[in-house]
Structures are given as C-alpha cells and as structure tokens.
Amino acid sequence: MDWILYVITDAKLSHGRSHLEVAQAAIEGGASIIQFREKEMTTRQLMETARKIKELTDKANIPLIVNDRLDVALAVDADGVHVGQDDMPATLARQLIGPHKILGVSASTVEEALQAEKDGADYVSASPVFTTPTKPDAPSPTGLEGLRAIVEAVNLPVIAIGGINEENATEVIACGADGVAVISAVVSAPDITAAARRLRETVEAARKGA
Amino acid sequence: MDWILYVITDAKLSHGRSHLEVAQAAIEGGASIIQFREKEMTTRQLMETARKIKELTDKANIPLIVNDRLDVALAVDADGVHVGQDDMPATLARQLIGPHKILGVSASTVEEALQAEKDGADYVSASPVFTTPTKPDAPSPTGLEGLRAIVEAVNLPVIAIGGINEENATEVIACGADGVAVISAVVSAPDITAAARRLRETVEAARKGA
C-alpha cells in the first residue's frame, strides 16, 4: 500500500465532471488510492458508479475505498471501506467486511485514533488537519500539532486530510503523515491530472526531506 | 411469518412522531411486521434508531425489516432487508445477507416479481397497487388486475402496497394478497394504534371472506 496521494471523488465539487472522469484524471496524475464518496445517489446508482471506478483502479493496480457505505463496498467487492465518526462504528465495520479488506477510520483526536487502532483500522485519516470548506460540519482542525500527536500515538499509517494543498503538504509530511488525502485541491482543479501530479511530486520531495 | 399488516415507518409522514413512537403505536395496533425506512440520517443514526426499533419488535416477537440499507440491517442484526428496483439487486442482496434473513423485493410487474422469486426473495411487495402520494417517483400502479397477476405468477407471499387503506383493503385481499403494507394510512393517522387496529380487523375479515 502506498498512501502517498489519496484522492476522494466528490461530484459536487468537480465542476460538472463525473466521479469516473475525476477518478481517471486523478489516477493519471498519480493518485495511489481512490475513495468514492457520494451521499445523494440511490444504492443502485452507487453500485453502478463504484463498479465502473473499480475497473479504473483495478487497471491502475491501486485500491478503491468506498466511503461510509459498507453495503456498496461489499456489493462491488471494493478493496475497503472508510468510516467517519457518523458512520458505522469501526469494530462492527471490521466484523462485517472481514479481516482482509482495508478499513479506514477518520480521527480528529488522539483518543479517536487510538480507538480506531483498537477497533481494527488499517489506517487512520487525521481529519481535518486544517479548516476546510468541503465539510462544514467537520470537527475542529487538528492543526499540525494535533496531526503530529496522532502520528506519534498510533502504530498505523496516518493520512492527513482537510485543507491540504501544494503549499502545506510539505509541513504535513514533516509531521510524519504517510500521505495526504485531498478532495478540492485535486477534484476542483481545472486540470485534475496536473494538480494531482504536482501534489504527488510535492509529497515525494517532502518524504525525501523528512 | 404473518404478513397481515406490514407497517413502514416514515418519520416525514408521521407529523412529528419519531420512528420509535410510530413503531410502538403500530405494534400495539397489531402490526405483524415493521419496516424501517429512512433516507436522511447518517449511518450511525440509522443504526441507533434501527437498534431501538428492534428492541420493540423483538419484544413483540415480530420481524424488523430494514429498507434498502443492507449495511444497517447487518449491523443491527435485523430480521431482513427490503430492496426496491433502485436498491441493491436481489441476487446480490441475498448473497450478502445469507440464506436465513428475510429478503423482500418490490415488484410493479409480473416480470419483476418472477425475477425476484428467481433471485431469492422471500416475499414480493406488489407496489404500488394504487397511486400514492408517498412515493411520487413510483412506477405506474398495478391496479387490482396487476396485483392478481403477480399473485398468480409467483409462489411467494405477496404483500400489497401503495394507497392501501380501510376502504380498499378488502378487495386487495380478495385478489389473493397475503397482507397489506401501509405507510400513510397508519403512520399519518392521528391515532396510529387505532388506525392499525381497524386496518388489521378489515384484513382479517377479508381473509375469512376470501
């Protein structure tokens, strides 16, 4: 698993481009994981869309993670599921998906991150690191200190999410994050592939420096 | 299994009463199955609500069916799941819930009902039988002839849904339906328990006549 650039598709922030277009462009720019996040579609539409994205991620040999909807993840045999604190509790998610699929859990505090580790998470996303317009109802940002505290507390890979962009990615990696997860910095960019590529290069350079 | 009175909770149609209040009142009036249907809540809220309803249905020794959300059904160990034509395909739902849980499938045509039977459904809901304000995007009503055709085509229990009330329940049962499913006729009533009781008595009388 390479956590370097985790791109979350969000059709609403993509200026009319579909999940599929966003995923393909992000993969071309070097996304190492795609998360499919969608709250509006019917279950049938979620499955059909997830299945098409999975063809792309399979071809690129990277994992597809489904946000929240464990039923959709199981139905399309996605590589994993990501749960937030408003979604299914991680212990139960782990029971239902079995030991082999990837389980990601959002954590905004050290306590939540330690709980996620205990509950069987494969990675935690420290979220949000910075304030972000993407999730207006998100918890208080961890800031760089909070991110560092989470990295130090758990033995899992930590992905930083929330307001990450080319400007701050270097300091985020310097805190020990294994990678960055982005929505708007990539999916809202006029050129998604170019934005992904620049961000990936920034993280790669930061990793060498770290 | 007694299909006589299948009540679907819908918080939006319940004039401020919660899923839990609606379920409890319907059970007191003789509901023989409760279906929890909710499209707005977070997964965590869905689970918490479903779990509380399950305490009520367990106590009453009747099944709890979760609409659409197989993840929630599995998480709370509901008795079954109901899928519509916009939800997970029935074959896949059957695979994921295993052979023991109840699988219900909505069918508006004989073809859909036969497919549901082939796909492993335990019952089909012929829906909608009449036009209903509850589901503005529903397919064309089957009418009584369409309901009768579905009853004759499949070897499964058939539950009639869509615009069913005390006035038309008798002719619906005369078409061979095993029971009636209702939303507004019960959950929107000023006295849910009384409405459920009257409808149940109507269906019981109709069964004796049929």
Interface residues (C-beta under 8 A of the other chain):
Chain A: T42 T43 R44 Q45 M47 D68 R69 L70 D71 L74 A75 V83 Q85 D86 D87 M88 P89 L92 L96
Chain B: T42 T43 R44 Q45 M47 D68 R69 L70 D71 L74 A75 V83 Q85 D86 D87 M88 P89 L92 L96
